[in-house]
Amino acid sequence: MPEARRRPPGSTDVARLAGVSQKTVSRVINGEPYVSDEIRQRVLAAARELGYRRNTAARALNLGRFHRIGVASLGSSLYGPASMLIALERHAREVGYALSVVNTMEGDDTGVVNAVETLLEQGVDGIVISEPIVAEQELRIDASVPVLSFGPVAGLDAPQVITPGPSGVDAGREATEHLLRLGHATVRHVAGPSRWWAARDRVRGWREALAAAGAPEPPPLEGDWSPASGYAAGRVLAADREATAVFVANDDMAIGVLHALAEAGRAVPEDVSVVGMDDVPAAAYLSPPLTTVRQDFEAIIAHGLALLLERIEGGSRVAVHDTPVTHLVVRRSTSPPKEKR
């Protein structure tokens, strides 16, 4: 006679081993407050020892929620998108939500549509669109749950759409104002690809700072976020003896700009001041160390996720207040122009 299948451990087993009530186990597993750290750790240790896994489907039936957030993420190894995804996973876990990620590809306009459909089929309480890109064709995206998008998405239909303030505008303005304060007559810009909302926001901040200072607006150069595209733009800048300052839309492209300028004999910052964006780990160790605008991805995600959970849970959580999420890190790649020293 075949051996009877062993019953998987349940919350009652966890409660017995941890020496707490089943209600306490439920509070810990669901990430609810009012449980001491000592009790929480004891319950989690018992759950690990028993191999307990909560029944997500049953919880969804009981509570009307899956406690799962879906992410339509641009499949990219770029520092910014990768950092946002890591921060999303960390903060979702801290508030008791699991994360489901579906990657999309740049150039695939239907990617976000398909990603949203896949996530809804898996069962999610809300969706995050982490790196929206302007679609070349008209799309309709139907989502039956609240959506947090870090940029406008045309054709998005959802019960509630949350779009936090674009930090890229602040970053572009901050970088440009720094160079103008040093005395540069104007600031050149190496932009990211124009289909990216993140790139458009940085261009907007750059333009706003120039306009506020009454400085002329040179035509921007466009790259694709890569060092190679920054190098190509840097060669153009190196040939322009009027160019004394440049804001580059990310640090990877700034690395290419620095290399092109050095190759052409244009000293940084003596001849050309350079500001990047993101503060990648290598930025402090370049030659010269790169002045850049650091984005606080943790603060950006914490704020956006709090807003999303407010919609999901009907106001049971308090959204965080707006806080500065960009910070200029001044290093040795910027200085006043020669005539102002």
Secondary structure by P-SEA (a helix, b strand, c coil): ccccccccccaaaaaaaacccaaaaaaaaaccccccaaaaaaaaaaaaaacccccaaaaaaacccccbbbbbccccccaaaaaaaaaaaaaaaaabbbbbbbbbbccccaaaaaaaaaaaaacccccccccccccccbbbbbbccbbbbccccccccccbbbbcccaaaaaaaaaaaaaaaaccccccccccccccaaaaaaaaaaaaaaaaacccccbbbbccccaaaaaaaaaaaaacccccbbbbccaaaaaaaaaaaaaacccccccbbbbbccccccccccccccbbbbbaaaaaaaaaaaaaaaaaacccbbbbcccccbbbbbccccccccccc
